[in-house]
Amino acid sequence: DTEIASSITFTIRAGRVVRFAPDAQLTVKGTLKAIGTESDSIRFESNGGGNWFNIYISDYNNPAGADTSEFAYAIFTESARSAINISNHNKVKISHCTFTECIFPSIISYSWPYGTALTVQRSRIAIFNCDFIGNRDGRQESLSYGTVRLLWSDSTLIRNCRFLNNIADRGGAIRADSSNITVDSCLFSSNMYFSNNHPGRLAYGASVYTAGSRGRIRDCLFESDSTYRLGRGAAIYAQGTNMNIHRTIFRGFKGDTVTGSPVYLLFDSLLMRDCLLENNATICTTGISGGAVRASGRTLHFVNIVAHNNSIHNPKRAATGGAIYAFATTRVWFANCTMVGNKATSGNASTKSHGGAIFVDSTGIVSNCLLWENSQDSTNQISGKQTSYFNIISSPTQPHPMFVDSAAGDFRLAPTSPYIDAGYILAEDVPDKDMDGNFRRIHQSVDVGAYEYTGPRPQGQMGWFNSDTTIGPGEFDVLSPSLYVLDGKKLRIAAGTTLRFPPDAVMQVYGSLITEGTTESPVVLTTSGERWAGVKINRMSRYFADDPDSSQIRGAVIEKVRGTALYMND
């Protein structure tokens, strides 16, 4: 073995090849700089006699003023116990490196807490622009620990990295225990948690596994074309205090006889925002469901989620949550989500599944969500216990949402969509921006679903009035299923105005409604269908007859209403 003493800075120049004897280790107590170039990298490899051990960096004997060890444009291959092992050290930089075919041999039976390529213990480091490809943990008698292993490490940043075809039973790409980790702009493709060495063992987190950790995952892509068996979390298995998943895509995960979803989350607090869940399918043999996501914790927030063509199937029992299954001890929130073509099915003809798109197994609030053509043999598109719903649009009873191009997976609202400005702006957890980063309330109100329409407001499109407004005269088709006048605002409808509402639509007035019709030029409130739900004026006890802010209904014709045409609520 070789050691770099605490007073030494050792430099390896670009283009050099460092070959190790079998089980050899390089211990760094001073400073190691291995900096190649894009066209002339440095290689660390075996001398051909067998796998080498690792580069071990620790600051136990390192002076406080020592320089930073750095690896750039280096290739690490054929190591046997973590190519780089960093312990109690906060001065290490790793960028533009490739770790490939690093292994833990199957003959090693002891449970060393090392990753196959990189181990970080009680340290703070940043890893940029690195590739981790084809690394494998083959230990048989003990649990394996991922390609990159973090243990008791605070503020580790992994950015712009690729994790491809790595294998370990706990975190094929990354495993973090009792750590604080940020994963930013990374690609995870075809990593596996199942190994032939462990044919009967339940595995967790084919790409990412965390335990007792805080995590942030943003701007990442998780994808796979493989089939996963006997495990939980084909993309992520994560448990800890809190997790924030932002602008991330989960696509193409297939599970056969598994016991958990591709994204399997157990957290005290979870925020999942601006994410795409697409073409994931799970066959589940237990009662745990969720075709794409299974989440439980104290508080769970799902905001601006698009879920398309995900499925959960249980051969024997009822399946729940074609896209998402959620359970929270306090509350679950779903806000402005778009769920299309998801399904929950059972192989048992005597059972019915629940929640073709969403199943909330606890107290929940679901608002401004667009659920379309989900279900299959589920009894409904969304199902939950003690769940409150605000402005949920679902097929087949409501007007078509008119997506830009649903066949191509574009679920933004076309200019003709009836759900522009149709959101409930007073709902809890209304996001300030949509999935594309556009501000909400571009027009009069928020839109329903994950995307806000940013084009010019179509003629006759009315949903919310959050400023004093006058309509007419003329004829207008109200495209939104509900029309609201907000508290403190006035809506004046001029004489000679006709508003045609969709079938079953309602006009809710929390501010003031003033119709200025006459016998010769009435205000006509009607429907384009057979019946609508009429006008409901709320909080009437605040007004007096001579109050200028009171609603004033003059010269109005309210027709073709199912039930009460004009309902005044105290």
N, C-alpha and C positions, 0 to 999 in steps of 0.2 A: 504494500500500500504506500501511497505518497501523501505528504502533508505540506501545505503552504502555511508557514509560520505566521504568527500574528503581526509581525513587523514587515512582512513581505507583500509586495504587489506583483503578481505573476500575470504576464500578458501573453495571450496566444494570438498570433497574427492571422489575418485572412488567408484562406486557402490551405491551412494546415489540417492534418488528419491526426487525431489523438487516438491511439489504439490501446485497449486495456487487456490485461491478462484475465483469465477466468476468475470471477469473484473479487477482482481488484477494486479498490475504493480510493478516490481522491478526496482528502479532508482539507477544507479551506477554513483556516483560522485567521488568515489575513485577508487579502483581496485578490479575486480572480477576475480578469477581464478577457473575455473571448468574444471579440467583435469582428465579424466578417463583413462582407458586402453582399449586395444583391446578386452580383455575378461571380463572387468568389467566397463561398461559405466555408465555415469550419465544421469538421465532422468529428463526433465522438462515437466510437464503435468498438466492437470486439476485435481481438487479434486473430480470431478464427478458431480459437481453442475452446470457446464456450462463452456464455454471457458474463459480462462484467457487472460489478455491483452498482455503484452510483457515485455522484459528486455530493459530498456532505458539507453543508455550509452552516456554521453555528457561531454565535458571537459570545459564547461563554468566556473565551480568552481573547476577544477582539477589543482593542482600545476604542473608547467612545468616539474618537475623532477619525477612525479608519475610513478609508474611501469605500465607495459602493461597488460591490461585485456586479458585473454586467455580462449578459449573454445576448448577442444580436447576430442574426443571420448565421445560426448554428444548427446543425442536424444531430439529433441524438437517436441512436438506434442500438438494439440488441442488449440493452441493460436488463438486469434481472430483478432489481429491487428499487425501483424509482430512480430514473436517470439523474434527477436533481432532488435532493432532500434538504429543505431549509428549515432550521429550527432556531427559535428565539433570535430572529434577525430581521431588521426592518430596512436594510440597505442592500436590496437585490433588485435588479431590473432585468426583465426577460421580454424580448421583442423580436419579431420576425424569425422565430425559431420553428423547427419541425421536430416533433417527437413521433417516431414510427417504429413499429415492431418491438416496442419495449414490453417486457412480460414479467409476470410473477410465475415461475415454473410450478407445475402441478406437484412436484415432489416436495415442495415446501409446505409443511402442514401447520406451522405456527402462525398465530394471528397478529402479524406485524401490521400496524396501522398505516401502511404506506400505499400510495397510488402507484400504478405501473409506470407512469411517466414523470410525475411531479408531486412532491409532498411538501406541504407548508404547515408547520406547527408553531403556534404562538408567535406568529409573524405578520407583518403588513407588507404586502408586495402588490405590484401591478404587472399584469401579463397582457401584452398587446400583440396583435397581428401574428399569432402563432397557429400552427396546424398540429392537430393530434390525430394521427391516422393509424388504424389497425393495431392498436395496443390492446393487450389481453391479460386478464388476471385468471390464472388457471388453478389457483389453490383449491384443493378438494375438501380438506377437513376443517377449514376455517373460512369465515366470510371474507369475500374479496372487497376491495375498497376503491374502485374507480381508477380512471386514468389520471385525473388531478384530484388529490386528496387534501382537504383543509381540515385542520383540527385545532380548536381553541384559537382561531385566528380572527383578528378584527380588521375590517376595512380592506378586504381583498377585492381587487377590481380585475375582471377578465373582459377584455374588449377586442372586438374585431378578430375573433378566433374561429377556427373551424374544427369541429369534432366529428370525424367520419369513421364508421365501422370499428368502434371500440367496444370491448366486452368486459363486463364485470357484474357480479350478482347484486351489488349495491352501488348504483351510479356508474353506468358504462362510460360516461364522459367525465362527470364531476360528482364528487361526494364531499359534503361539508357537514361537519359535526361541531356543535357549539361555536359557530363562527358567524361572521357578518360578511355577506358576499354580495357583490353586484356583478351581474352578467349582462353585458351591453353589446348589441350588434353582432351576435355570434350565430353561426350555423351549426345545427345538430342534425346529422343525417345518418340513418341506419345504424345507430348504436344499439347494442343489445344487452339485456340483463340475463339472458338464458344461455347456459353453457352445457355442453354434453357431459362435462365433469360432474354436474349437479342435476341429474334428471328428475329428481323428486322434490327439490327444495324450492320453496316460494321465494321469488326474487323481487327486487324493488328498484324502480327508477332506472330505466334503460339508458337515459341520457343524464338526468340530474337526480341526485338523492341528497336530501338534507335532513338532519335531525337536530333538534334543539337550536335552530339557527334562525337568523333574520336574513331575508333574501329580497333582492330586487332583480327582476329579469325584464329587460326592455329591448325592443327593436330586434328581436331574435326570430329565427325560423327553426322550428322542429318539424322534421319530416321523416318518413320511412316508407319503404316498399316491402318490409318484412312482416311476417306474422309472429306475434308474441304469445307465449304460452306460460301458464303457471306463474303469474306475477301481478304486481300492482304498479301502475304508473309506467306505461311503455314510453312516455316522454318524460314525465316528472313524477317522482314521489317525494313529497316535502312535508315535513312537520316542524313546528317551531312556534316562535312568538308572533311574528307577522311576516307576510309575504305580499309584495307588490309586483304584479305582472302587467306590463304595459306595452302596447303596440307590438304584440307577438303573435305569430301564426303557428298553429298546430294542425298538421295536415297528413292524412294518409296512413294513420296508425290502425292496424288490424290486430284484434285480440281473439284468440281461440281458446276456449275453456279457461279463461282467466278469472280472477276474483276482484278486479278493479279496473278503473277507467284509465285511458292514456294519460290524463292529468289528474293525479290523485293527491289531494291537499288536505292536511290536518293542521290548522293554524288557529291561534287565538284571534287574529285579525287578518283578513284577506281583502285586498283590492285587486280586482281583475278588470282592466279597462282597455278599450280600443283594440280588442283582440279578435282574431279570425279563427274559428274552429270549423274545419272543413274535411269532409270525406273520411271521418274516423268511424270505425265499426268495432263493437265489442260484443263477444259472446260470453255471457256471464253465467256461471253455474251456481252462484250463491245469491243472496238477497241484495248484494251491493250493486248499485246501478250507476247510470250516467254514461252515455255513449261516447262523450268527449271529456267531460269533467265530472269528478266526484269530489265535493268539498264539504268539510265540516269544521266548525269552530265556534267562537263566541259571536263575532260579527263578520258577515260576508257581504261584499259589495261587488256586483257585476254591472258595469257601466259601458255602454256603446259596444256591446258584443254582437258580432255577426256569426251565427251558427248555421251551417248549410250541409245537408246530406250526411248527418251523423246518425248512428243507430246503436241501440242496445237490444240484444236478444237474449232471453233466458229460456233454455229448452224445457224447463220443468215448472217454473214459477212465473209470477207476474214480473215484468220489467218496468222500471220507473226512470223517467228522464231520458228521452232520446238524445238530447244534447247535453243537459246539465242536471245533475242531482245535487241538492244543497240542503244541509242541515246546520242550524245554528242554535246555540243555547240562548242567545239574545234575539237576534233578528237577521234576516236575509233581505237584501235590497237588490232588485233588478230594475235598472233605469235605462230607457231608450235602447233596447236591444232589438235586433232583427233576427228572427229564427225562421228558416225556410227549409222544408223538405226533410225534417228530422223525424225519426220514428222509434217507438218502443214496442217490441213484439214479444210474444210468448209462444213456445212450442206446445203448451198445454191448452187445448181448446176450451177447457172449463174455466180458465182464468182470463181476466182482462188486465192489460197493462195500464199504466197511468202516466200522464205527462209526455205526450209525443215529443215536445220540445223541452219542457222544464218540469221538474218535480221538486217542490219545496216541502221538505219533511219537518217543518217547524214554522214558527211565526215569521211571516214575510210580508214585504211590500213590493208590488210589481206595478210599474207605471210607464206609460208611453212606449209600450213594447208592441212590435208588429210580429205576429205569429201567423205564418201562412203555409198551408198545405203540409202540416206536420201530422203525426198521430199513428197512422197504420191501424193496428188493432187496439191502440190505446183508447180509453174512453173520452179523452179530451187532449187538447194541445198543451195545456198547462194545468197542473194539479198541485194542491198544497193544503196544509193544515193551518188553520187560523191565518190565512193569507188574505191581504187586502189588495184589490185590483183597482187601478186608476187608468182609464183610457187605454184599454187593451184592445187591439185590433186583431181579429182572427177570422180565418175562412171557416165555412163558406158563406156565412150569413151577411157579411159586410162587403162593401165595394172592393174591387180588386185594387191593390196598392199601386199598380202601374210602375213597376221597376224599370230602370233604364235598359237592362239586358240580363234578365234572370238566368237565361240559358248559359251565359258566359260568366255567371257568378257576380254580376254587378247589381247590387241591391240598393243603389241610390235611387231616390225618388225622381221620376220623370216630371216635367212641368205640369202634366195632366193629373198627377196623383191627388187623390182626395185627402191625403194625410199631411200635406204641407200646411203648416200653421194649425194643425189639429191636436197638438199635444196639450196635456194638462200642466200648466205652468206652475201651479201651486203644489205639485207633488213633491214629496221628499226626494232628495238626491238628484234633482235635475242637473245634468252636467253643464258646465259653462261652454264646452266645446264638443264637437262631434268626433266621429272616428277619424275623419280626415284632418282634424285640427281646426276646422272652421268654427267660428263663434255661433252659438245657438241664438235663436230669436233674431234672425236676419230680417224677418218681416214682422208680423204682429205677435207671433208666439213661437214656441218650439215646435218642431216637427215630430211625428211619431217615427220611432225606429232609430237606428244607429247613425244615419246620415242626415244632415241638414241641407235642404235645397237652397242653393246659392244663386240661382238665376233670378230673372225678373218675376215678380209676383203675377201669376196668371189672373186673367179677368174672372171676377166672381169668386176667387178663392178667399174664403173667410173662415177664420177659426177663433181668434182671440182679438178683443179690442182692449188694448192697454193704454189708449189715449182717446181723448174725445174725438168722435168720428161722425160724419154725416154721410149717408148713403142715398143715392137717387137724385132725381127721378130716373126711372128706367127699369128694365127687367134684368135680374141677376140670378144665376144658378150658384147656389152655395154648394161647393164641392166637399166641404168638411162634414164629418158625421155629427159634429157638435159645434155650436157657435156660442162663445162666451163673451159677456161684457164684464170686465173686471171691476173690483171694488173701487169706488171713487171715480169711475169713468162714465161718460155719457155716450150713448149711441142714439143718434137722431136718424129717423127714416122719413125721407121727404114724401110729400103727397105724390101719388102717381108711381109709386115704387112697388115692384113685385119681387119677392124673394122666394125662390123655389128650393126647398131643402131636400136632401136625399131621404129615402125611406128610413123610418125609425130614428131620424135625427132629432135633436132637442136644442132649444135655445135657452141657455142658462144666463140669467141676469143677476149679477151681484152688485152692479153699480146702478145706472139709470137707463131705462129704455123709454124713448119719447117718439111716438108715432104722430105724424103731422098730417094725416089723411083728412079728406073732406068727403062729402057725399058724392061729388062729381069725380074726385080723384082719390080714391081710397088707397091705403097701404094694404097690400095683399100678402099674407104669409101662408104659403101653401107647400106642396111637395111635388116632386117629379114622379113619385111612385104612387102607391095606393094610400098609404097613411104615414104620418110622422108623429112625433111625440109632443109637439106644441111648445108653448112658452112657459118657462118657470121663473118667476120673479122672487128672489130670495131676500130675507132680512127686511121684510116690510115694516117691522115694528120701529125701525129707525126713522121712518119718514112721517111727516104730517101732511095734511091735505094741501096746504099752501106752501110746502117746502119746495124751492126751485130745483132741488136735487132729487125729488121724488120721480118715480117712473110715471109717465102720463100716456095713457093709451087712448088716442082719439082717431076716429075715422079708420079703424083697422078691420080687415076681414081675415079671420084665422080659420082656415078650412082644412078638410081632409085629415083630421087629427084622430089618432087612436087614443081614446081616454079624454082627459081634460084639456081643452084648448088653451086656457090661460089659468095657470096655477100660481097663486100668491102664497108664499111660505113665510111664516114668522121666523 
